[in-house]
C-alpha cells in the first residue's frame, strides 16, 4: 500500500522512523550516520586537518551542469558546512586534496576540475588552504571534462577525462595522456599500484598497469558511473570498494573477486575514507554526506553483543539478561504484526524468542524486577497497538512465559512506545498516538500529562522527565509531577533514544544522539558534552548492569555493546607521494609515542618526534618518507 505523508503522521513513531531511514545505505557490522547536510554533493576529499571538501553540481538546485558555484568545506566532525574558495568554479564536481603539495606545489591545495564555461575545454583550479585560487591547468581541449582524480604510490596525479575518454597523468607539469577509454569516469589505485577505472555507460571495471596498459577488460562487474575507493586498512582492509549493478556495496580483492558488504548505495555519488578510517558517502539526491563506522567512545571498547531480528527497545534484568522489543517492518511485514520478543542471555547468548505466544506490535518492553509496575516480580511488560488499528494494550510475560493482559485493549488511540523508571522506581510510559505520558503502578495506568507525539523519554538525576516528540529534534523537560519546565531543554537528532548514565565512566547525564551521530551527554541544564561518534540514529540505548552502553541497530539486526576499559588506539596511515599522514583517536590522560622501523621483524623502533599528550579526539601528523622501500609504524601508549 502506498502511503502519503499525512497518513504516515498517524501511524506512530515506529513506522515513521523506519520510513525516514529507508534511504540510508547500510553496511554489515557498521552504523550509518548523517555526517553533514550539503547542497548538491559530489566528489569527496579530506584535508590533513580532517576537513572534508565536497564537489558540487548545480543541476541539483535547478541550475545547469556547468554553472559556476563554490565547492563546500565541512569542518572536522561535520558540524559546520560552508562554501569554500574566493571564486566560483564552473562545473566543480571533481576534486582532490594535494595534501603534500606534490603536484600543485602548495601543501593542502584543493584541486577542482570541470568543464570551463560550458565550452569543450576544461580546467583545473587550485585553491590554497586559505581559499585563494589560481588556475593550475587549462582551459584546454585535451582536458574537456575532468571527472575524477587519484594519486598513485609515486605521487602522480591521475585524471579521468570523460568528454574525450582519456586518463591523464601529471607529476606537476602539464598533464599528458596515459591511455584512452571511451566514457571513462571514475578511477582508483589498488595496493599493487594498478589503475582501476569504470565508465559512465558500462558495467565492466577495467584494470590497467601503472604504465597505462590494459591487463583485464572485465576485472569486475559494477554499476555504471559508480564511485570507487581503496580501503584504509583495519577492519575495512585495503581492497577496493565499489557499487554493484543492484546497488549493493561490494569489496573487490586483487583478483577481482567481489564480496557483498552493504546495500542501499544506488544513489552514492562518491566515496572517501577519512583519517578516522570511516567511509564517507555523498548522496547527491538527498543533499547528504553519510559517515559509516562502528560506534566509538574514547576509553571504551565497542563489540557486537548479539545479532537479533528487528531489534527495537531494550530492557535489562539485574543478572544481565536483555529483553528486546521487535518491529516486523524490518522483515518486510507490518509494524503492528504479532511476533515474539527476544531474550538475550548474559554475555550475549543464547539469543531466543521469548513468551508463550506472539504479541501485536511488541516494540516497547521493560523488565519489572520487583513487580511494582505489574504486580508480578520478574515479569516483562510489553506494549503496543492492536493489529491494524490505533487502539492498544499492555501485556505481561510472566517468568513461566505465559502471557496475560494488564491493560486494554483500549477503545481509544493508545500506543505505549517507550518505558523508563524514575529515580523512585515509578514506571513511566510514553504514548505517541494518544499524545500522553502515563505512570504504571501495581498494574494500574494513569495519565501523568499530555504531550503530542510523545516518544523517547528518560529521567534525570533530579527526577525530572526529559522527553522528545516524534520527528522532532527539541527535547522538553517536565517535573516529576508532570508540570512543564521548558519546551526547549536541548536538541538531539529526530527520534533520538534517551537513557540516564549509570555514573562512573559515563557520568549521570541523560544520553542522546546528535544529528551527525555524535553521542551526547546532557547535564541538568541541558548542556551537551560529546562522548563518542558513529551512533547514527538507533532505536534504543540502554545501560546494562555491567555499566556498558547497549545500542539497538534496527537496520543491521544487531546490538552494540560499548564498555569502559583500556582500548588500543587504531593507527590509520595514508600515503601522499613522499609523505604519509598518520591519525588516531587519543584518550584523555593517555600519552602516545609514534614509532617507526624500516623492516619487520624490527631490531629497533625509533621515536618519531615527541610524545603526543592525550586530550581526547583525533590527532593527525604528517611525515616525509625517505628512499627506503618500506616503513612501518606503531604507537606506544602509557596506558
N, C-alpha and C positions, 0 to 999 in steps of 0.2 A: 504494500500500500504506500502510495506517495503522500508524504506529509508536508503541510505548509508550516511556515514559522508560527502563525497564531495557534495552530493545533499543538505544535511542539511545546509551546509555553504552558499548556495544560497537562502535559504528560509527566511532569515531575523532573527533578534534577538528575535522576539516574539516567533516563533516556537522553535528556538534553546534553549531559556531559559526554555520553557516548557519541552522539551526533557531532558535537564540536570537535572530537578527537579523530574522527574518521579520516580526515585528510592528512594527518601527520604520518610521516614514514616511521617504520618500526624496524629495529634491528635486534635479533636474538641476543639476550643477555646484556642489553644496554637500555638506557632510558632516553627518550626524546624530549627535549625542552625547546621552547621558543626562545632563542637567544636574543633576537632583535627583530623589530619591525622596520623594514627598509623599502622605500618605493622602488619597484621595478628591478630587483636584484639579479645580477648575472654572475660574472666571474668573481672568485674569492681569492684573496691572498693576504697573508699575515706579515706584519712588520716585526722587527726584532723586539719591540716593546709589548707585543701581544695585541696591538691594534689590528683590526680587520678592515681591509679595504675592499670595496664592493663595486664591481662594474654595474652598468646601468643601460637600459634600453627604453627610450621614452615612449615607445608604442604601447607600453603597458599603462601609460597615463593618458591614452588617447592622442598621443603625438605621433611623430614619424620615426622610423627605424634609424634614420641618420641624423636626428635632431642633436644639436649641441646642448649638453647638460653636464652638470658636475657629477663626479663619482661621489660615493659616500665613504665615510670613515666611522667605524663602530669602535668605541673606546673599549679597552680591556674589561671583560665582564659583561659587555653588551648593554650597559646602562645608558650610554649617550650615543646617539646617532646624529651625524652632521654631514653636510656637504663638505667636500674637501677640494682644495686647489684654488688658485687665484682666477682661473679661467674655466669656462665650459669647453668641453671637447665634443666634436661631432662623433656620434656612434660609439660611446666609450664603454662597450660591453666587455672587451678583453683587457685584462690587466695582470700584472705580476709585480712583486716587490723585489727589487735588486738589493737584497739585504747587505751584501758585501761590497756593492758598487762595482762589481767585476765588469759589467757591460757598460753601464751608464757613466761610471766614474764618480758617482755620488752614492755613498753608503746609505741604504734605506730609501732610495728613489723608487717611486711608483711609476712603472711604465704602463701607459694606457694607449691602446690601439683601436683603430676603427676606420671606416670609410670617411674620406675627407670631403665635407661639404656636399654630400650626395653626388659625388663625381665617380669616375672609375679609377681614382687614385686613393691611396691610403696613407696614413702616417701614424707615427708613434710619438707620444708626448711623454716627457719625463717630468714628474713632479718631485721636487726635493721635499724632505720631511716637513719643512715649514710651509709648504704649499706653493712655492714659486715654481714656475714652469719654463720649459724650453723644449723645442721640437728636437727629438733625438734622431728621427729618420722620417723622410718624406717631406711633402706629398710626393708619392712615387707610384707609377702604374704597376711596377713589379709587386708592390705590396698593396694590392687593391683593397682587400678586406681582411686584415689580421683578426683571427678569430680565437686563438688560444696561444698561451706561452708555457714553456717549461725549461728549466735549467737541467743540463746533464751533469755527469760526475766531474767533468773537467771545467765546469763553469760556463760552457757555451749556452747561449740563449737560442732555443728552438722556437720557431714561429709557424703556426699553421696559417695559410692564406687561402680562405675559402673561395674568393672571387675567381682567381685564376687556377686554383687547385695545385698549390705548391707548399712545400715545407722549406723554410729558410733557416739559416743559421748565422749567428754573429758572435764574435768574441770581443766586441766593442767597436769594430769597424762596420762599414755598410753591410747589411745582411745580404747573403748570397744564397742561391737556390741549392738545397741539398738533394731533394728529389721532388717529383711531381706526382699528384694523385687527384683525380677529379673529385670535387666536393669535399676534400679533406677539411676537418673542422676541429677535432679535439686531439690532444696529444699528452702522453706521459712517458716517463723513462723508468724502466724497471731496475732492479738491483744489479743486473748484468750490464747496465748502461745501454740496453737496447731501446729502440724507439717504438712506441705503440701508438697507432692512430686509428681513428674511425672517420666516417663520413656522415654528411647530413642526409644522405639518401639510402644508405645500405646498412645491413646488419652485421657485416663482416668486420671484425677487428683485425688489423694488419700489423705485422711485426717486421721491423727493419733493423739492420745493424746500425751502430753508431755512425758509420760512414754513409748511410742512406741506401743500402742495398736491401731489397725486399727478400726476406727469408721465409715468410709464411703469410700467404694472402688470405687465410681463413683461420687465424690464430684462435678466435673465439667468437661466439655469436652474441651480439649486444643490440640494444635499442639504438636506432639511428639517432645521431646527434647527442648521444648520452655523455655525461661528464665522465672523466677518468681521473684517478688519483692513486698514488702509491702509499701503502700503509706506513706508519711511522715506527713500526716495531711494537714491542709489548704485546698486549692482548690482540691487537689488530694484525700483527705480523707485518711483513714487508711486501706482500703480494699486491697486485693491482686491484682496484675496486672500480666497478662499472655497473650499469643498469641493464638487465636482461630485457629482451623484447616484451615480456609480460609485466615489466615494472618492478621486478624483484631486484634487490641489491645483491650482486654476486662478487665473489672473491676469485681472482684469476691467478693461478700459480704460474711458474716459469715455463711449464709445458703447455699452457693454455687450458688446463683443466679448471672448471668452474664449480664453485660451491655456493649454494644459496645461503645468504646470511640475514636477509631482511626483505621487507615488502613495502609497497606504497611509494615507490620512488619514480613513478612515471612523470611527475612534474618537476623533478630535480633539474635545475639549470646548471649547477656547478657543485663541485666537491672541493674541500680543502681540509687537511688535517692541521689542527692548531698546535701551538707549542705545548699545550696541555695534553696532547695526544688524543683529543676528542675529534670526531668527524663533524664538520660543519657543512650544511647543505643549504643552498639557496633555492627557494621556491618562488619563481617569478610570478605565477598567477596569484599566490596568496600574500605577496609582499613580505615574506618572512625568511629569516635565517634560522635554521634548526641546528641545535647542538645535540650530538648523540654520544653519550658516555655513560659510564657507571656512576651512580651517586657517590659523591666523595665528601668526606668530612675530615679535615686535617686532624690527626691524632686518633683517628678511628679506622677500623678495617671493615670494608664492605664485602659481604659474601651473599650468595643466593641461599636463603633459608629453606625454601621449598618451591616446587612448581605445582601450581593449583589452577584448576579450570575456573576462569572468570572471577577472580577474587575481588570482593567489594570491601565491606567494613571488617575491622579486626578487633578481637577482644581476647584477653589472656585470662586463664585461670592462674591461681597463685603458684602452681607447680610448673608453669611454663607451657602448658598445653594452650595452643592457639586455635580459636574458633573463627572461621572465615565466612562472611556472608557471600552471596553469589548473585550474579545477574546474567540471565541466559542470553542476553543480546550479544555477548561476546562469543557465543557458539552458534550464532545465526538464528536464535529464537526470539521470543518476545520478552520484554522486560518484566511482565507480570507472570511469566511461566512458573509453574510449580517444579522446583528442583530441590535437592538436598543441600544443606550447607556442608562445609568441610571442617574436619578436626585434624590438626597437625600436632603430633606428639612433641614433647620437649626435645630440643635439639634439631628439629626439622623432619622427623619421621616417627611413625608412619603418617602418610597423608591418606585420609579416608573420608568417605561421605559419612555424615552423622545425622541421626534421627531415624525414627521408625518409618517415616513416610516423607514425601516431598511436600514443600511449603510454597505457596504462591509468593513471588517477589521477596525472597528471603535475603535481602541485601543488608538490612540492619540487624546486628547481633550484639549481645552483651552477655557476659558471664555474671551470674548472680551468686557470688560465693556464699554469702550468709543468708540468702533468702529474703532479704529486707525488701526487695522490689517485687518479687513474685510470690513469696511465701514458701518457696521450695529451695532450700540450700543446695547449691551445685547445679541449679538449672541454667539453661541457656535460653535467654529471651530473644525471640526472633519476630520481626515486624515487617509489614509491607502492605501493599494493596491487594484486593481480591482480583481474581483473574479477569482481565479485560474490563475493569471498572475503576472508578476513583474511590470506591469505598475500601476500608482497610480493616486490619485486625492485628492483634498481638497474641502470639502463642508462646508456650514454654516447651522446651525439650527437657524432660526430666533426666536425671542421671541414668535411668534404665533405658533412655532413648524413646520412651513413649511420649506422645505429644498431646497437650491439652490446650484449649483456647483460654486465654487470660482476659481478653477484651475484644468485643466486636463479634461478628462483622458489623461495621457501622452502617448507618443509613445516610451518612454524610461523607464528604471528601475527607480522607484521612490516610496519610502515608508517612508513618514514622520512618525517618531516614537515617538519623544518627543518634546513638546513645552516648551519654557521658555522665560519670558520677561527679558530684561536687565534693568539696573537702570534708563534708559531714557524712558522706555515704549516700546522699539522696540521689536517685537516678533521674536524669533529665532526658527528654527525647524531643528532637525537632520534627516538625510535621510540615513538609513543604507544600503539600496540596491544600491542607487546611489553613496554612499560614499561622501556626501556633507553636509554642514550646510548652511541653507537658512535663509534669512530675509523675513518677510511678512509685508508690509506696504501698507495700502489703497488697499488691495486686490491683490497686485502685488508681487509674489515671485521672489526673486533674489538670486543667489548663492553668499554666502559670502566667503567660502573657501571649498576646497576639503579635505576629510579625510576618508580613507577606513573604512567601517563598523561603521560610527559614530552613536552613540545611545544616551546615557544619557548625559545631559548637564545641567549646571547651570551657573549663572553669579555671580561673587564675588562682594564685595563692591567697588572694583576698576574698575568695569565694564569689567573685563576680563572673558573669556569663559573657564570654566572648563568642559572637555568632556572626555567620555570614549568610547572605541570601543567594539563592540560585542565580548563577550567571552574573554575579556582582563581585566587584573587587574590594569594596569597602566593608570593613567589619564594624559591627555595632557592639556596644558594651552595656550590659544590664546589671543591676544589683541583684543580690540573691533572692529578693522577693519579687523580681520581675519588673522593676522600675527602670526605665531607660535613663542611662547616664550620659551617653553620647552616641550619635548615629554615625560618627566618623572617628573610630578608635584607631584604626590602622588600615593599610592597604596590602593585599596579597593578590595572587592570581585568582581569576574567577574560579569558583568551586574548589578552592584550596581546602584540604582537610586540616584539622587543628588538633593539637594534643599538648597537654601541660608536661613540661620536663620533670624528671624524677629527682632533680638535684645532682650533686656531684659534678661530673664532667659536663653534663648538659645544662646545669642550672635549672631554675624552676620557672622560666618564661613559658609563654604559650607559643608553640611552634606552628609555622605555616610555610607556604611556598610562594615565592615571588614569581612574577610573570616570566622572568628569564630562567626559572628553575632553581634559583638560589634558595637554600633552606634558611629560614629566618627564625629568630627567637625574639618574641615581643615582650618587653618588660611591662610593668603595671601601668606605665604611662603611654603604652603603645609604641615606644621607640624600638626600632628593629635593629638587630645585630645579625650580620651574615654568619652562618655556621657552616655551610657547605654548598656544593654546586652539583648540578646534574640531576635534580629531583623531578623535572618535568611537571606533570600535573597528575599526581597519584590519586587513587580513590580513597585511600585511608592511610593514616600514620598512627602508630601506637608504640608506646614504650613498654617493653616486657619487664618481667620481674628480675631479669638479668641486667637491667639498665641499658639494654641495647634498643636502638630505634628500628622499628619494623615498618616497611612500606609496601603496600599492595600495588602491583603494576598490572592493571587490568588488561591492557592490550598485549602484554608479554606473558601473561599467565604465570607470574612468579611473585614471590615475597622476598624483598631485600632485607638483610639484617646488617645494620651499621653499628658496630660495637666499639666502645672506647678501648684503647690499647696502643701499644707501640706499633707503629706502622712504618714500613720501609719506604723511603722516598723513591718514586719511579722516575728514572732519568730518561728524558726524551732528547734525541740527537738528530739534528738536520744539517746537511752539508750544503753550503752555498759556495761553489768554486773552491777557493783557497781558505775558506773559513767554515767553521762549524758553529752552530748555535745549540747550546745546551740549556735545558729548562727542567725544573722540578718544583713540586709543592713543598714549601718549607713548613715547619711546625714551630709554633711559638715556644721558645725555651730550648730548642734543639739547635746545635751548631753543625753545619755540614762542610766538609772539605772535599773539593773536587780534585780527583787524581787521574793520572794518565800513564799509559805504558805502550810501547810500540809493538809488543808481542805477547801472546798467551801460550803457555803459562808464563806469568810475569816473574822476572827475577827481582824487580823493584817497581813500586808505584811512586810516581813523582807528584808532588803537590802542584796544582795549577792555581797560583795566586794565594790569597789569604782565605781563611775560613769564612763561610757565609753565616752570619748570625740569623737565627730563626725568628721571623716576625709574623709568620702566617702568610699565606698567599703564594703566588707563583714568582719564581726568580728566573731570570734569563741572563745568559752571559755568552759572549762571542769569543772564539779563539781562532787564531791563524794557525793553519797546519803547515808543516814543512814538507820536505821532499820524501819523507818516509812512506813506504807503500801502505801502511795501515797504522791506525791509532785507536786505542781502546780507553774507555773512560769508566770511572766508578765514583761513588760517593761514600765517604767515611763519615759517619754520624756519631755524636757522643751519647745518643740515647735512642 
